[in-house]
């Protein structure tokens, strides 16, 4: 399986850590499922895009520290590329920023959430099981780290998962576009220091609740399996 990894940020930019780049994180994630998965990285901030999209089995977008509604040339270029993938029926799985850009690229809307920062381990409820959700579960836990949320779905999209404070944590469009607000690739060893490094912008009470949530174990392997199944499933 050959997947184009659309890298939307540098995970080493904010603080020094041992988890590696986003490429490293996703490579490790998929290695738990299939060592034959090949990830080919494209740097969105440099406006690097695949020349032949048909040579890939799917497209996977990382998270990022920017907001998808920012007026930046690389974000505009990425929106156009995501819209192209949708029109051409290519498989796309978006994570956090990559989840939200689905809305902005295809007629929905993302805003700074009135609920504020969502950090720590969150439990998502799946409201509509999909064929690629094997093993099927209606609840899963993932690490979240975001201050923006989708407030308006694009046409033909539907919410299939939500958690407290986030009414659109999983969405789908037809059978070839999926977005997940949480981070399957984030380990606690990376996410908690990242959160602590943002004490100047995340309220103390939010951080305290999130600290306690890190006692829970995120379902990394489940989401890796689901995304793997999604890419393998014939469109």
C-alpha positions in Angstrom: 0.0 0.0 0.0 1.4 3.4 -1.0 0.0 6.4 0.8 0.8 10.1 0.2 1.4 11.8 3.6 0.4 15.5 3.4 2.6 17.0 6.1 1.1 20.3 7.4 3.6 21.2 10.1 7.0 20.5 11.7 6.4 18.6 14.9 9.9 19.6 16.2 9.2 23.3 15.8 7.6 24.0 19.2 9.8 22.2 21.6 12.5 19.4 21.6 11.1 15.9 21.9 11.9 12.3 21.1 8.9 11.3 19.1 10.4 12.4 15.8 8.7 14.0 12.8 5.1 13.5 11.7 6.5 11.1 9.1 8.1 9.1 12.0 4.9 9.1 14.0 2.7 7.9 11.2 5.3 5.4 10.1 5.4 3.9 13.6 1.6 3.9 13.7 1.2 1.9 10.5 4.1 -0.4 11.4 1.9 -1.9 14.0 -0.5 -3.0 11.3 1.5 -3.7 8.1 5.3 -3.1 7.6 4.6 -2.9 3.9 2.8 0.4 4.1 4.8 3.0 2.2 4.4 6.6 3.2 5.6 9.2 0.8 5.8 12.7 2.4 4.8 15.9 0.8 5.4 19.2 2.6 2.3 21.3 2.3 4.0 24.5 3.6 6.4 24.2 0.6 3.5 23.5 -1.7 4.7 20.1 -2.6 2.1 18.0 -4.3 2.1 14.6 -6.0 2.3 14.9 -9.8 0.4 11.7 -10.4 -2.3 11.2 -7.8 -3.4 7.9 -9.4 -0.1 6.3 -8.3 -1.2 6.3 -4.7 -3.7 4.2 -2.8 -4.8 7.1 -0.7 -3.9 10.4 0.9 -3.4 11.0 4.6 -3.1 14.5 6.1 -1.4 15.4 9.3 -2.4 18.0 11.9 -0.8 21.4 12.2 -0.5 24.5 14.4 -2.1 26.8 11.8 -5.9 27.4 11.5 -7.4 26.2 8.2 -9.1 29.5 7.7 -5.8 31.5 7.7 -5.1 33.5 4.6 -1.9 31.8 3.6 -0.8 30.7 0.1 0.1 27.2 1.1 -3.3 26.6 2.8 -5.1 27.9 -0.2 -3.1 25.6 -2.4 -3.9 22.7 -0.1 -7.6 23.4 -0.2 -7.5 23.3 -4.0 -5.7 20.0 -3.9 -8.1 18.5 -1.4 -11.0 19.6 -3.5 -9.4 18.0 -6.5 -9.0 14.7 -4.6 -12.6 14.8 -3.7 -13.8 15.4 -7.3 -11.5 12.7 -8.6 -12.8 10.2 -6.0 -9.4 9.6 -4.4 -9.3 8.2 -0.8 -8.5 10.8 1.8 -8.1 10.5 5.5 -7.6 13.8 7.4 -6.3 14.2 11.0 -7.0 17.3 13.0 -6.0 20.1 10.6 -6.5 17.6 7.8 -10.0 16.9 9.2 -10.9 20.5 9.4 -9.6 21.4 5.9 -12.2 19.1 4.4 -14.9 21.5 5.5 -13.1 24.6 4.4 -12.1 23.1 1.0 -15.6 21.8 0.2 -18.0 24.5 1.3 -18.2 24.1 5.1 -16.8 26.3 7.8 -14.3 26.1 10.6 -14.1 28.6 13.5 -12.3 29.1 16.8 -14.5 27.0 19.1 -16.6 28.8 21.7 -15.8 25.8 24.0 -12.1 26.8 23.9 -9.1 24.4 23.8 -9.7 20.7 23.6 -6.6 18.8 24.9 -5.9 15.5 26.5 -7.5 12.0 25.9 -11.1 12.3 24.7 -13.6 9.5 24.2 -15.4 9.7 20.9 -18.8 8.1 20.3 -19.4 6.6 16.9 -23.0 7.2 15.8 -22.8 5.4 12.5 -20.5 2.4 12.1 -18.7 2.2 8.7 -17.7 -0.9 6.8 -14.0 -0.2 7.4 -14.5 0.1 11.2 -13.3 -3.4 11.9 -13.2 -4.4 14.7 -16.5 -2.4 15.1 -16.6 -0.2 18.2 -18.9 2.6 19.2 -16.5 4.2 21.6 -12.8 4.9 21.2 -10.2 7.2 22.9 -7.7 9.5 21.1 -5.6 12.4 22.1 -6.9 15.8 21.0 -5.1 19.1 20.7 -7.1 21.8 19.0 -8.8 25.2 19.5 -10.8 25.2 16.2 -13.8 23.2 15.2 -16.0 22.5 12.2 -19.1 24.5 12.7 -20.7 23.9 9.3 -20.4 20.7 7.3 -19.8 20.8 3.5 -22.6 19.5 1.3 -23.0 15.7 1.3 -21.0 15.4 4.5 -22.3 13.8 7.7 -21.0 13.6 11.2 -20.5 10.0 12.3 -18.6 10.7 15.6 -18.6 13.2 18.4 -17.2 13.8 21.9 -18.1 16.2 24.7 -17.3 19.7 23.6 -16.8 18.7 19.9 -19.9 17.9 17.9 -18.0 16.8 14.8 -15.0 14.7 15.7 -15.5 12.2 12.9 -17.0 13.0 9.5 -17.4 11.3 6.1 -18.2 12.4 2.6 -19.5 9.7 0.3 -17.2 6.7 0.6 -13.8 8.2 -0.1 -13.4 11.1 2.4 -13.0 10.7 6.2 -11.9 13.2 8.8 -10.9 12.6 12.5 -10.4 15.4 14.9 -8.2 13.4 17.3 -4.6 12.3 16.7 -4.1 8.5 16.3 -0.3 9.2 15.8 0.2 11.1 19.0 1.6 9.3 22.0 1.2 10.7 25.5 5.0 11.2 25.7 4.7 13.8 22.9 1.2 15.2 23.5 1.5 16.1 27.2 4.7 18.0 26.9 3.2 19.8 23.9 0.3 20.8 26.0 2.5 22.0 28.9 4.5 24.1 26.4 1.3 26.0 25.7 0.5 27.1 29.3 0.5 30.7 28.1 -2.5 30.1 25.8 -4.4 27.2 27.4 -6.3 27.9 30.6 -4.9 26.3 33.7 -8.1 24.6 34.6 -8.2 23.0 31.1 -4.7 21.7 31.5 -5.5 20.2 34.9 -8.4 18.2 33.6 -6.3 17.1 30.6 -3.4 16.0 32.8 -5.8 13.6 34.6 -7.1 12.3 31.3 -3.6 11.1 30.3 -4.0 8.2 32.7 -6.3 6.7 30.0 -4.8 4.7 27.1 -5.6 6.0 23.6 -6.8 3.5 21.0 -3.8 4.1 18.6 -3.9 0.6 17.1 -7.7 0.6 16.6 -7.6 3.9 14.6 -4.5 2.7 12.7 -6.5 -0.4 11.7 -9.5 1.5 10.8 -7.6 3.9 8.5 -5.7 1.0 7.0 -9.0 -0.8 6.3 -10.4 2.5 4.8 -7.5 2.7 2.3 -7.7 -1.0 1.4 -11.5 -1.0 0.9 -12.4 -0.6 -2.8 -14.2 2.7 -3.5 
